[in-house]
Amino acid sequence: MIVTPEFYGVTIFFPNLEKGAMMFLNAKDGVSHFARITSIRSSTDA
């Protein structure tokens, strides 16, 4: 969970699938932002 004076957010990640999602809410204007994580890899992966 992420909480700042400007944003509230949450991240869900499934390590076995290397997938997840993020949601952020702008506290000032009430606009929500969503992002889907389709792959997370180490920079050393070929």
Stockholm file with secondary structure:
# STOCKHOLM 1.0

chainA/1-46         MIVTPEFYGVTIFFPNLEKGAMMFLNAKDGVSHFARITSIRSSTDA
#=GR chainA/1-46 SS CEECSSEEEEEEEETTTTEEEEEEEETTTCCEEEEEECCCCCTTCC
#=GC SS_cons        CEECSSEEEEEEEETTTTEEEEEEEETTTCCEEEEEECCCCCTTCC
//
